Amino acid sequence: MGSEPEPRRTLVTFATTAPGPLQQVTERRPRLAIDAFPLGRLLVLRCFGDVDGIEEDSEFRGPDREILHHARTGDEATLVLRGDGDEEDIIASLEGEAAHLLPPVRWVHGEARVTLLLEAGAEPRSLLARFPGARLISKRRPTTGDEGRTAFSSPLFLPKLTEKQARALLTAYESGYYDFPRRVTTEEVGASLGIARSTFEQHLNRAEQHVVRAMLPLVRMRAGRGPGEALEVYSRFSRELGLYVRLQVLRGRVASVRLTRKASDE
C-alpha cells in the first residue's frame, strides 16, 4: 500500500509594520538591522550594524519593557528584552489559524519581514489582512530538498571548515581515533581516505581548531563564566535553524539553555 500524501503547506513571506520599539528604533537608526526571536514574553534581539549604545535607547525602556541582558561583539549586539507579551499573543492566534511563525523576524527601516508556514487549508489573504499594510514578497511550497539544503549548508559556528577538513574529522571519529584507548592511527585513517598521513593530520588539526573555537563559549558557560557568549551562540542557533531559545538564569549566570520548536507556555 502506498503512503498517504503529505498535506500541502505554503511558505509565505511578507513585509509589514507594527508600532512598537523595534519599528521605532530601526526607523531612527537607518543602518541598523534586527533579527527578533520571540521566546514567550521575551524577545532575543540580534542587532547588526549601528549598535553603538543601543542598550540605552529609550525605545527599549518603559513600564512594559526591560532589557534583561546585553552583550556585544564588534558591530553585533544581542539583547534579551522583556515585553508586554504582544508577540506571544500574535503567535498563539496565528497557530489557531494553522499558521506558524518561522523566526527570525527581520526589522530594517521600520519594517518587519515575516515568514509564515501555513498548514493545508490556511488562507494567506485573510492572514495577511491582519497585518497593517502587509506587502506579499513570496509564496511557495516548501520541499524536502529545501529543508535538507538548509540543514546541511547552514554554517552555524563552522563557517571556515572545509569539506576536506570535515571529512577528515568525521572519518577519524567514525574509525575510533577519539576512542579511549584509540583504535586507529592517523596513518591508518589517512590510508582509508587515500591520502598521506601528513596531509590527513593537517586537515584534522585544522578541523579540530575550528571545532574547539566554536565550542569554547559553551565550555565557558558550563564552567560558570559570564552568560554573554553562550547567549550569542544559542541566538545564532535560533537564527540559523528557526528554533526558540529557553534560558534559565540563576545568580547572574546561565544555568540551562534549551532549543525548542515552540514558544514557552509560561
Backbone bond lengths (Angstrom), bond angles and torsions (degrees), N, CA, C in turn:
res aa  C-N    CA-C-N  psi(-1)  N-CA   C-N-CA  omega(-1)  CA-C   N-CA-C  phi
1 M - - - 1.463 - - 1.518 110.10 -
2 G 1.314 116.61 137.03 1.453 120.05 178.77 1.514 111.10 -78.37
3 S 1.311 115.36 150.94 1.459 119.89 179.45 1.519 110.00 -74.88
4 E 1.329 115.39 152.32 1.452 119.96 179.33 1.522 110.04 -69.30
5 P 1.335 117.58 141.81 1.458 119.32 178.79 1.522 110.76 -65.11
6 E 1.340 115.53 143.11 1.454 119.71 178.64 1.527 109.96 -68.57
7 P 1.340 116.60 145.47 1.466 118.99 178.94 1.525 110.36 -60.90
8 R 1.323 115.19 143.16 1.456 120.22 -178.24 1.522 110.06 -75.86
9 R 1.317 114.87 131.52 1.453 121.36 178.11 1.523 108.97 -118.71
10 T 1.315 115.20 163.30 1.458 120.70 -178.74 1.520 109.49 -135.14
11 L 1.322 115.68 135.23 1.462 121.55 172.75 1.519 108.36 -98.22
12 V 1.308 116.44 123.40 1.462 121.93 -179.54 1.524 108.75 -121.12
13 T 1.319 116.49 126.71 1.464 121.83 175.21 1.518 108.45 -117.93
14 F 1.324 116.04 131.75 1.461 119.91 -178.61 1.523 109.76 -145.54
15 A 1.325 115.42 162.10 1.466 122.48 176.02 1.516 108.68 -109.45
16 T 1.334 116.04 143.42 1.456 120.37 -178.72 1.522 109.53 -154.70
17 T 1.314 116.10 175.09 1.459 122.23 173.42 1.516 108.44 -121.08
18 A 1.332 115.56 154.80 1.458 120.98 178.79 1.520 107.31 -153.26
19 P 1.322 118.52 106.03 1.461 120.79 -177.60 1.525 111.67 -51.70
20 G 1.313 115.73 131.41 1.447 120.50 -178.47 1.510 110.54 160.23
21 P 1.327 117.51 -175.52 1.465 120.87 -174.05 1.519 114.20 -62.41
22 L 1.328 118.64 -36.89 1.460 119.86 -176.99 1.521 111.25 -70.82
23 Q 1.312 116.73 -39.15 1.460 119.05 175.77 1.526 110.31 -64.93
24 Q 1.322 116.46 -44.68 1.460 120.66 -176.39 1.523 112.29 -64.69
25 V 1.328 116.79 -46.40 1.463 118.85 -174.87 1.523 111.59 -71.50
26 T 1.334 118.66 -34.02 1.468 119.48 178.40 1.525 111.83 -77.67
27 E 1.313 118.03 -21.27 1.464 120.04 170.98 1.526 110.10 -72.36
28 R 1.310 116.81 -40.48 1.459 121.25 -177.11 1.523 111.80 -76.50
29 R 1.334 116.96 -27.29 1.472 121.72 179.15 1.529 107.88 -114.85
30 P 1.322 118.81 89.67 1.473 120.58 -175.20 1.524 114.12 -66.24
31 R 1.330 118.20 -17.32 1.468 120.30 179.31 1.527 111.78 -100.22
32 L 1.315 116.14 19.15 1.458 121.53 179.90 1.522 110.70 -108.91
33 A 1.325 116.63 137.17 1.465 122.94 171.51 1.524 107.80 -125.35
34 I 1.321 116.71 140.96 1.460 121.60 -178.70 1.521 109.29 -129.43
35 D 1.332 116.20 128.53 1.460 122.18 169.50 1.523 107.44 -100.32
36 A 1.318 116.73 118.84 1.462 122.12 -175.87 1.523 110.51 -106.07
37 F 1.343 115.66 130.65 1.459 122.82 179.18 1.531 108.44 -119.97
38 P 1.335 118.89 106.14 1.467 120.86 179.87 1.525 110.96 -68.58
39 L 1.337 116.23 133.99 1.461 122.96 177.18 1.521 108.06 -131.50
40 G 1.307 117.27 78.62 1.450 119.83 -174.15 1.519 109.30 64.49
41 R 1.328 116.37 -120.41 1.463 120.48 178.06 1.529 112.16 -94.10
42 L 1.303 116.71 13.08 1.458 121.64 175.15 1.519 109.54 -111.75
43 L 1.336 115.19 158.91 1.459 122.08 171.34 1.517 108.20 -127.40
44 V 1.332 117.28 126.61 1.458 121.10 167.41 1.520 106.54 -92.52
45 L 1.317 116.47 122.30 1.461 122.35 -176.09 1.518 109.51 -113.72
46 R 1.329 116.27 121.04 1.463 122.25 172.70 1.519 106.26 -100.25
47 C 1.323 116.55 115.76 1.463 122.35 -172.96 1.521 109.44 -110.83
48 F 1.329 116.52 135.54 1.458 122.02 -175.31 1.525 110.10 -129.22
49 G 1.345 115.65 142.76 1.465 119.64 175.36 1.512 111.77 95.16
50 D 1.323 117.10 -117.32 1.461 123.21 -176.43 1.524 109.56 -79.02
51 V 1.344 116.24 84.18 1.467 120.24 -175.65 1.525 112.82 -111.67
52 D 1.327 118.32 4.27 1.463 120.40 -178.90 1.528 110.85 -58.46
53 G 1.328 116.26 121.26 1.454 121.34 176.55 1.508 115.33 66.19
54 I 1.318 117.93 17.92 1.463 119.69 -175.29 1.523 111.97 -63.46
55 E 1.340 116.78 -29.21 1.461 119.13 -179.70 1.528 112.20 -67.72
56 E 1.337 117.29 -14.27 1.462 121.10 178.94 1.525 112.70 -97.35
57 D 1.316 118.34 -3.49 1.463 120.81 -176.25 1.529 110.99 -60.94
58 S 1.327 114.57 137.49 1.467 120.02 -177.02 1.529 112.41 -64.60
59 E 1.347 116.91 -25.45 1.467 119.66 -179.15 1.525 112.28 -60.83
60 F 1.335 116.87 -25.72 1.458 120.49 -176.79 1.525 112.64 -95.04
61 R 1.318 116.67 5.15 1.461 119.25 -176.61 1.524 109.74 -127.75
62 G 1.311 115.36 137.05 1.457 120.45 -178.50 1.510 109.76 170.25
63 P 1.325 117.51 -179.42 1.469 120.21 -177.55 1.525 113.30 -62.39
64 D 1.341 117.43 -26.70 1.469 120.36 -177.69 1.522 112.66 -109.53
65 R 1.333 117.43 6.82 1.464 120.01 -176.44 1.524 110.30 -136.15
66 E 1.332 116.01 145.00 1.461 121.18 178.98 1.524 109.09 -156.47
67 I 1.331 116.63 134.83 1.459 121.05 174.35 1.524 108.11 -83.76
68 L 1.325 116.97 118.30 1.459 122.24 -178.82 1.514 112.15 -90.81
69 H 1.319 116.60 -24.88 1.465 119.69 -178.24 1.516 109.17 -156.18
70 H 1.332 115.70 146.93 1.463 121.54 177.66 1.515 108.39 -144.16
71 A 1.327 116.69 133.61 1.464 122.43 174.97 1.518 108.14 -143.64
72 R 1.339 116.02 146.81 1.464 119.66 -178.15 1.513 110.39 -137.16
73 T 1.343 115.29 140.83 1.454 123.41 172.50 1.515 107.59 -136.70
74 G 1.344 117.12 107.64 1.462 120.48 -179.22 1.514 111.22 62.35
75 D 1.334 115.81 -127.56 1.470 119.90 -179.60 1.520 111.55 -97.27
76 E 1.341 116.96 26.81 1.456 122.28 173.89 1.525 109.05 -123.59
77 A 1.313 116.18 141.52 1.462 121.26 177.37 1.520 109.12 -136.03
78 T 1.328 115.44 147.65 1.463 121.93 176.46 1.520 108.76 -119.62
79 L 1.311 116.21 127.11 1.459 121.99 177.53 1.521 109.07 -122.11
80 V 1.323 115.94 143.68 1.464 121.29 167.55 1.519 106.23 -110.83
81 L 1.323 116.19 116.51 1.460 122.53 -174.02 1.520 110.02 -112.83
82 R 1.324 115.38 126.97 1.463 119.60 173.02 1.519 108.25 -92.94
83 G 1.325 116.11 125.15 1.455 119.95 -176.25 1.506 112.53 -120.70
84 D 1.331 114.92 -158.92 1.463 120.30 -175.99 1.520 113.17 -94.82
85 G 1.340 117.40 3.12 1.456 120.43 176.77 1.503 115.30 87.32
86 D 1.344 117.96 8.68 1.465 119.47 -179.99 1.523 111.36 -58.54
87 E 1.343 116.51 -43.39 1.465 119.87 -178.46 1.522 110.90 -62.62
88 E 1.336 116.31 -41.27 1.464 120.46 179.25 1.525 110.58 -60.93
89 D 1.328 116.48 -42.38 1.465 120.49 -179.85 1.530 111.19 -65.82
90 I 1.327 116.21 -40.16 1.466 119.87 179.50 1.521 110.52 -63.96
91 I 1.348 116.52 -44.94 1.466 120.47 -179.62 1.523 110.41 -61.54
92 A 1.330 116.73 -43.00 1.467 120.24 179.73 1.524 111.01 -62.94
93 S 1.328 116.96 -41.49 1.464 119.34 -179.56 1.520 111.30 -68.85
94 L 1.336 117.39 -34.27 1.462 120.22 176.74 1.523 110.78 -64.66
95 E 1.334 116.15 -43.68 1.459 119.51 -179.77 1.521 110.88 -62.60
96 G 1.339 116.42 -29.21 1.455 120.00 176.08 1.516 112.55 -66.47
97 E 1.327 116.69 -18.11 1.464 121.75 177.69 1.528 111.09 -110.64
98 A 1.335 116.45 24.70 1.475 122.67 175.71 1.523 112.04 62.73
99 A 1.338 116.67 37.15 1.464 121.58 177.04 1.523 108.32 -127.60
100 H 1.328 116.88 136.80 1.459 121.61 -175.35 1.524 109.73 -125.62
101 L 1.320 115.97 129.11 1.458 121.06 178.49 1.518 109.99 -72.54
102 L 1.335 117.17 132.75 1.456 122.29 173.96 1.527 107.63 -106.56
103 P 1.337 117.83 101.48 1.459 119.40 -178.34 1.524 110.94 -70.49
104 P 1.337 117.21 159.83 1.455 125.81 5.92 1.517 112.40 -88.51
105 V 1.334 114.83 164.92 1.463 121.64 167.42 1.525 106.50 -92.75
106 R 1.331 117.59 118.71 1.469 121.39 -176.15 1.533 109.99 -92.53
107 W 1.344 115.63 121.93 1.464 122.49 178.42 1.521 110.47 -106.03
108 V 1.335 116.80 124.79 1.463 123.36 175.77 1.525 107.81 -146.35
109 H 1.338 117.04 134.91 1.474 122.37 176.00 1.532 112.16 53.07
110 G 1.326 116.58 38.28 1.454 119.93 176.67 1.510 115.24 76.22
111 E 1.319 117.33 10.66 1.465 121.53 -178.35 1.521 109.61 -125.92
112 A 1.328 115.46 141.22 1.461 121.45 -179.57 1.519 110.21 -104.71
113 R 1.333 115.68 137.11 1.462 120.83 172.99 1.522 107.50 -106.45
114 V 1.329 115.55 121.36 1.460 122.46 -171.30 1.523 109.51 -121.53
115 T 1.340 116.57 139.40 1.461 121.41 174.20 1.523 109.24 -119.79
116 L 1.326 115.86 128.86 1.459 122.41 178.37 1.521 109.75 -118.41
117 L 1.321 115.84 141.98 1.460 122.06 170.39 1.522 107.00 -101.11
118 L 1.327 116.04 115.77 1.461 121.33 -176.71 1.522 109.96 -99.73
119 E 1.325 115.35 128.98 1.457 120.09 175.16 1.525 109.36 -73.65
120 A 1.339 115.02 165.88 1.462 119.59 178.19 1.524 109.72 -57.36
121 G 1.312 116.70 132.99 1.453 121.51 179.41 1.509 114.67 97.29
122 A 1.339 117.77 -17.59 1.463 119.92 177.39 1.527 109.54 -71.06
123 E 1.306 116.55 141.92 1.460 121.80 -176.48 1.526 110.20 -104.08
124 P 1.345 117.84 110.58 1.467 120.39 -176.98 1.522 113.58 -56.94
125 R 1.325 117.68 -42.04 1.469 119.45 -175.43 1.520 112.10 -63.58
126 S 1.323 116.97 -42.97 1.463 119.26 -178.78 1.522 111.02 -67.61
127 L 1.336 116.99 -34.32 1.458 120.10 178.01 1.524 111.19 -68.61
128 L 1.334 116.64 -44.44 1.461 119.66 -179.89 1.521 111.83 -65.63
129 A 1.327 116.24 -28.14 1.464 119.67 179.96 1.523 111.92 -64.59
130 R 1.327 117.12 -17.20 1.456 120.64 179.35 1.520 112.43 -78.00
131 F 1.330 117.14 -14.79 1.456 121.19 -176.80 1.529 109.61 -107.32
132 P 1.341 117.99 128.84 1.470 120.45 -175.50 1.522 112.17 -64.43
133 G 1.329 115.47 128.68 1.461 120.59 174.88 1.514 114.38 61.29
134 A 1.329 117.89 29.08 1.464 120.41 -177.14 1.523 111.43 -63.46
135 R 1.343 115.91 135.37 1.467 122.54 176.06 1.522 108.38 -115.60
136 L 1.314 116.74 119.84 1.456 120.29 178.64 1.524 109.63 -69.86
137 I 1.331 116.57 127.20 1.462 122.00 179.03 1.521 110.73 -100.62
138 S 1.318 116.97 -45.37 1.464 119.43 179.19 1.518 109.68 -156.76
139 K 1.333 115.10 154.64 1.466 122.50 175.65 1.510 107.43 -146.43
140 R 1.329 117.08 122.90 1.460 119.50 -177.59 1.519 109.89 -155.58
141 R 1.322 114.63 168.71 1.458 121.21 176.95 1.526 109.21 -89.83
142 P 1.335 118.34 128.67 1.465 118.89 174.16 1.514 109.97 -70.78
143 T 1.308 117.06 148.65 1.460 121.94 179.49 1.511 109.57 -124.71
144 T 1.333 115.09 158.55 1.463 119.90 176.09 1.511 110.28 -60.31
145 G 1.327 115.68 -37.30 1.459 119.08 178.49 1.507 112.23 -61.20
146 D 1.337 116.89 -39.69 1.458 120.32 177.24 1.516 110.50 -59.12
147 E 1.345 115.97 -46.91 1.454 119.82 -177.83 1.521 110.87 -63.96
148 G 1.329 116.75 -39.85 1.452 119.48 179.81 1.511 112.04 -64.59
149 R 1.336 116.35 -44.46 1.462 118.82 -179.64 1.517 110.84 -64.26
150 T 1.336 116.45 -37.73 1.457 118.66 179.17 1.518 110.82 -62.97
151 A 1.332 116.32 -44.48 1.454 119.68 -176.37 1.518 112.08 -67.25
152 F 1.327 117.52 -41.81 1.453 119.50 -173.07 1.525 113.66 -87.80
153 S 1.333 117.44 -23.50 1.454 118.18 -177.44 1.521 112.74 -95.88
154 S 1.335 116.89 -10.41 1.452 119.61 -178.20 1.518 110.66 -61.43
155 P 1.351 119.42 123.16 1.452 120.95 -174.96 1.518 113.57 -74.13
156 L 1.348 118.07 -28.78 1.452 121.72 -177.46 1.524 110.65 46.44
157 F 1.335 118.48 -116.92 1.456 120.16 -174.07 1.522 111.77 -107.96
158 L 1.319 117.91 12.33 1.462 121.45 -179.02 1.521 110.10 -126.07
159 P 1.334 117.97 52.21 1.465 119.49 -175.28 1.514 113.59 -66.67
160 K 1.360 117.90 -21.75 1.461 120.75 -176.48 1.527 112.66 -101.87
161 L 1.323 117.23 1.78 1.462 120.42 179.16 1.522 109.27 -72.60
162 T 1.329 117.21 121.32 1.459 120.73 -178.54 1.524 110.28 -84.82
163 E 1.329 115.33 167.13 1.462 120.13 179.14 1.525 111.02 -62.86
164 K 1.335 117.23 -40.02 1.469 120.39 179.75 1.526 111.14 -65.47
165 Q 1.332 116.38 -40.74 1.459 119.53 178.86 1.522 111.07 -66.19
166 A 1.327 116.73 -41.53 1.462 120.43 178.83 1.524 110.80 -63.24
167 R 1.340 116.46 -42.55 1.464 119.85 179.63 1.530 110.66 -63.72
168 A 1.329 116.93 -39.98 1.464 120.42 179.31 1.523 110.78 -63.25
169 L 1.325 116.80 -44.83 1.459 120.65 -178.56 1.525 111.30 -66.06
170 L 1.326 117.61 -45.66 1.459 120.79 -178.93 1.522 111.76 -65.22
171 T 1.331 116.59 -41.81 1.465 119.86 179.57 1.517 110.70 -65.12
172 A 1.335 116.89 -40.08 1.461 120.45 177.93 1.525 110.48 -61.18
173 Y 1.314 116.18 -44.69 1.461 120.00 -179.15 1.525 111.04 -65.21
174 E 1.339 116.22 -47.51 1.464 120.39 -177.00 1.522 112.28 -68.58
175 S 1.327 117.40 -22.71 1.469 121.11 -179.68 1.523 112.61 -87.03
176 G 1.327 118.05 -6.67 1.453 120.61 179.68 1.510 114.87 95.08
177 Y 1.333 117.07 13.98 1.464 119.85 -178.73 1.531 111.11 -65.17
178 Y 1.334 117.36 -30.32 1.463 120.60 -178.67 1.526 112.73 -97.58
179 D 1.336 116.98 6.56 1.457 119.81 174.27 1.527 109.61 -71.84
180 F 1.331 116.11 163.63 1.469 120.22 175.32 1.521 108.78 -126.27
181 P 1.334 117.37 113.90 1.476 126.55 -2.35 1.533 111.09 -74.00
182 R 1.326 115.75 162.21 1.463 120.55 179.72 1.522 110.27 -63.52
183 R 1.346 114.45 142.28 1.464 119.57 -177.82 1.523 112.66 -100.61
184 V 1.336 117.61 -11.86 1.465 121.32 179.84 1.519 109.35 -141.97
185 T 1.323 115.16 163.62 1.462 121.39 175.72 1.526 109.56 -103.90
186 T 1.316 116.12 165.38 1.464 119.48 177.16 1.523 110.76 -63.83
187 E 1.317 116.84 -30.48 1.471 119.25 178.54 1.526 110.51 -66.41
188 E 1.339 116.68 -40.22 1.462 120.18 179.84 1.529 111.56 -68.93
189 V 1.328 117.03 -40.80 1.466 119.27 179.05 1.519 110.05 -67.01
190 G 1.341 116.54 -41.58 1.459 119.81 177.60 1.517 111.40 -59.84
191 A 1.342 116.36 -41.88 1.467 120.11 179.88 1.524 111.04 -63.40
192 S 1.350 117.35 -36.32 1.466 119.61 179.48 1.523 111.64 -66.98
193 L 1.334 116.57 -22.72 1.462 121.26 177.49 1.520 112.11 -95.56
194 G 1.344 115.90 -3.88 1.459 119.53 179.44 1.513 113.65 76.15
195 I 1.341 117.30 25.50 1.466 120.74 178.78 1.518 109.42 -128.86
196 A 1.331 116.42 161.32 1.458 121.75 -179.60 1.526 110.82 -68.50
197 R 1.347 115.64 155.87 1.459 119.89 179.47 1.526 111.56 -57.10
198 S 1.326 117.18 -43.92 1.467 120.32 -177.94 1.532 111.52 -62.72
199 T 1.332 116.32 -38.41 1.470 119.91 178.83 1.522 110.73 -67.74
200 F 1.341 115.96 -43.88 1.458 119.67 178.41 1.526 110.94 -60.90
201 E 1.335 117.21 -44.77 1.462 120.44 -178.75 1.526 111.58 -63.28
202 Q 1.325 116.11 -34.46 1.461 119.61 177.59 1.529 110.50 -65.01
203 H 1.336 116.06 -47.23 1.470 119.79 177.62 1.529 110.83 -61.48
204 L 1.333 116.77 -43.34 1.460 121.05 -176.90 1.527 111.38 -66.03
205 N 1.328 116.78 -44.08 1.464 119.90 -179.00 1.526 111.38 -62.05
206 R 1.320 116.35 -41.07 1.464 119.22 179.39 1.526 111.29 -68.51
207 A 1.337 116.27 -38.26 1.465 119.39 177.13 1.526 110.55 -63.53
208 E 1.325 116.87 -43.49 1.466 120.79 179.01 1.527 111.21 -60.97
209 Q 1.333 115.96 -38.96 1.463 119.85 179.19 1.530 111.17 -62.17
210 H 1.342 116.24 -43.78 1.466 120.00 178.86 1.527 111.03 -62.78
211 V 1.325 116.54 -43.90 1.461 120.74 -176.62 1.528 110.96 -67.14
212 V 1.332 117.04 -43.28 1.465 120.26 179.90 1.525 110.75 -61.80
213 R 1.329 116.30 -44.32 1.464 119.22 178.63 1.527 111.55 -61.70
214 A 1.324 116.20 -37.77 1.464 119.95 -179.03 1.524 111.86 -69.11
215 M 1.339 116.75 -33.47 1.454 120.26 -174.84 1.522 113.92 -90.17
216 L 1.333 118.58 -12.09 1.461 120.58 -176.71 1.529 113.54 -55.54
217 P 1.349 119.20 -42.11 1.472 117.45 178.53 1.522 113.23 -58.62
218 L 1.331 117.38 -36.80 1.462 120.07 178.88 1.521 110.91 -70.86
219 V 1.339 116.62 -36.35 1.465 120.32 177.43 1.527 109.83 -65.18
220 R 1.336 116.03 -41.16 1.465 119.41 178.48 1.526 110.68 -62.50
221 M 1.332 116.38 -40.11 1.456 119.57 177.90 1.522 110.10 -63.00
222 R 1.341 116.45 -43.74 1.460 121.27 -179.61 1.523 111.02 -62.05
223 A 1.339 116.08 -32.77 1.457 121.32 -178.92 1.524 112.49 -83.78
224 G 1.339 117.00 0.77 1.451 119.83 176.89 1.501 114.48 88.63
225 R 1.327 117.52 13.78 1.463 119.79 176.54 1.527 109.26 -71.83
226 G 1.345 116.41 179.48 1.459 121.63 -178.07 1.513 112.62 -57.29
227 P 1.338 119.02 150.22 1.463 122.50 -174.76 1.511 114.65 -79.88
228 G 1.334 118.05 -8.84 1.460 120.01 -171.73 1.511 114.07 -56.39
229 E 1.355 116.16 -51.17 1.459 118.97 -176.64 1.514 111.71 -66.14
230 A 1.330 116.82 -39.32 1.465 119.37 179.39 1.516 110.55 -62.72
231 L 1.323 116.46 -40.22 1.456 119.84 179.14 1.517 110.48 -62.48
232 E 1.341 116.93 -41.71 1.458 119.82 179.22 1.527 110.90 -63.16
233 V 1.335 116.33 -41.26 1.460 119.86 179.91 1.521 110.63 -60.78
234 Y 1.333 117.09 -49.34 1.452 119.04 -177.23 1.520 112.11 -71.68
235 S 1.330 116.73 -27.14 1.459 118.65 173.60 1.519 110.15 -65.18
236 R 1.338 116.82 -36.36 1.460 119.79 177.91 1.526 110.22 -68.59
237 F 1.333 116.76 -38.13 1.458 118.66 173.51 1.524 109.90 -57.77
238 S 1.324 115.26 -45.93 1.456 119.44 -178.61 1.511 111.18 -61.12
239 R 1.334 116.84 -44.13 1.460 120.33 -178.67 1.519 111.29 -64.73
240 E 1.334 117.20 -41.63 1.461 120.81 -175.39 1.523 112.46 -75.32
241 L 1.320 116.95 -39.22 1.464 120.27 -170.36 1.522 113.78 -106.56
242 G 1.336 117.77 -5.57 1.456 119.70 178.78 1.514 113.43 70.41
243 L 1.342 116.55 39.30 1.454 120.93 -179.64 1.524 110.16 -111.27
244 Y 1.328 116.00 162.61 1.450 121.20 173.12 1.530 109.30 -91.72
245 V 1.313 116.14 147.30 1.459 122.30 179.29 1.523 108.91 -108.70
246 R 1.321 116.42 127.94 1.461 120.66 176.68 1.526 108.26 -114.84
247 L 1.319 116.39 118.64 1.456 122.42 -178.02 1.526 109.92 -109.68
248 Q 1.332 116.15 140.59 1.455 121.15 169.77 1.518 107.05 -119.38
249 V 1.332 116.80 116.51 1.459 121.93 -177.18 1.521 108.71 -109.10
250 L 1.340 116.39 123.08 1.454 122.81 178.69 1.518 109.13 -126.51
251 R 1.324 115.96 129.56 1.465 122.17 178.73 1.529 112.32 52.30
252 G 1.324 115.35 41.24 1.451 119.69 173.29 1.509 115.87 81.74
253 R 1.337 118.61 5.82 1.459 118.96 176.79 1.520 109.86 -136.22
254 V 1.324 115.51 160.89 1.455 121.07 -179.73 1.522 109.34 -72.93
255 A 1.325 116.43 118.61 1.457 120.62 179.05 1.522 111.65 -89.80
256 S 1.321 116.52 -33.04 1.462 119.75 178.48 1.512 109.40 -157.74
257 V 1.327 114.94 153.07 1.458 122.00 177.87 1.515 107.59 -137.45
258 R 1.330 115.90 133.96 1.463 119.99 175.66 1.510 109.45 -130.82
259 L 1.323 115.30 144.46 1.457 121.75 174.27 1.520 107.88 -107.65
260 T 1.329 116.84 126.35 1.456 120.64 -178.05 1.518 110.00 -133.22
261 R 1.314 115.45 164.87 1.467 120.97 178.78 1.522 112.23 -88.80
262 K 1.334 117.47 -9.98 1.461 120.21 -177.61 1.521 109.90 -126.11
263 A 1.323 115.83 153.47 1.457 120.97 176.38 1.521 109.80 -69.06
264 S 1.315 115.22 157.66 1.454 120.61 -179.74 1.521 110.79 -63.25
265 D 1.344 116.35 144.78 1.459 121.40 176.88 1.525 111.91 -85.04
266 E 1.337 116.57 -7.33 1.466 120.48 -176.39 1.517 110.75 -75.36
